[in-house]
Amino acid sequence: MLVVTTPTLEGKEIVEYRGLVTGEAIMGANLFKDLFANIRDIVGGRSATYERELVRAKEFAIAEMVAQAEQLGCNAVVGVDLDYETISPGGGGSMLMVCVSGTAVRIR
């Protein structure tokens, strides 16, 4: 399955557009992760914990989108857009949200 952010695929012909496919992932970050990330923010540096969670969320959302495309009988997704957000439901701990969308197509 080809997954690209561009609207076309060089050297490939799109023979059918099957529609919008999406994937979403919301990953909770627990209290200790939040605490250590806040300390990291104060002293500087990267938060490896949050980076790992973000990668996991992105991979999960893309896999969900690809599964939808496969169900439609497609072999590529074009025009892919990734959106990242942090949310705090009910004022509690933060959560990472990744939403991905694209157009499922058949190529040859």
SVG drawing of the C-alpha trace seen along z (x, -y; Angstrom):
<svg xmlns="http://www.w3.org/2000/svg" viewBox="-16 -26 34 31">
<polyline fill="none" stroke="black" stroke-width="0.4" points="0.0,0.0 1.5,-3.3 0.7,-6.2 1.7,-9.7 1.0,-13.3 1.1,-14.3 -2.1,-14.3 -0.5,-12.1 2.1,-9.3 4.8,-9.9 5.0,-7.0 1.7,-5.6 -1.8,-6.1 -4.7,-6.6 -7.5,-4.5 -10.2,-5.0 -10.9,-7.3 -12.8,-5.4 -13.2,-8.2 -12.0,-9.6 -10.3,-7.3 -9.4,-8.3 -7.6,-7.1 -7.6,-8.5 -5.6,-7.7 -5.8,-9.2 -3.0,-8.1 -3.2,-8.8 -0.1,-10.0 0.0,-9.0 0.8,-11.2 4.5,-10.1 5.1,-10.7 3.5,-14.1 5.7,-14.9 9.0,-13.9 8.0,-15.7 7.4,-18.9 10.8,-18.5 12.4,-18.0 10.7,-21.2 12.1,-23.1 15.7,-21.9 15.6,-21.7 16.0,-18.8 13.7,-16.4 11.0,-14.3 11.7,-10.8 8.6,-9.5 6.3,-11.8 8.1,-11.3 7.6,-7.5 3.9,-8.0 3.5,-10.4 5.2,-7.9 2.9,-5.1 -0.2,-7.2 0.8,-8.2 1.5,-4.6 -1.8,-3.4 -3.8,-6.2 -2.1,-5.4 -2.7,-1.7 -6.4,-2.4 -6.6,-4.6 -4.8,-1.9 -7.2,0.8 -10.1,-1.4 -8.5,-1.8 -7.9,2.0 -11.5,2.6 -12.4,0.4 -10.2,2.5 -7.5,-0.2 -3.8,0.1 -2.8,-3.5 -3.8,-6.6 -3.0,-10.0 -3.2,-13.5 -2.5,-12.3 -2.8,-14.9 -1.6,-14.4 -2.9,-16.5 -1.5,-16.4 -3.2,-17.8 -3.0,-17.6 -6.3,-17.5 -7.0,-17.7 -10.4,-16.1 -12.1,-17.4 -9.1,-19.4 -7.2,-16.1 -4.0,-14.8 -3.1,-15.5 -3.7,-13.1 -2.1,-13.0 -4.4,-12.9 -3.4,-12.1 -5.8,-12.3 -4.9,-11.3 -6.9,-11.5 -6.4,-10.9 -8.1,-9.7 -8.2,-6.0 -7.3,-5.2 -6.6,-2.3 -3.4,-2.7 -1.6,-0.8"/>
</svg>
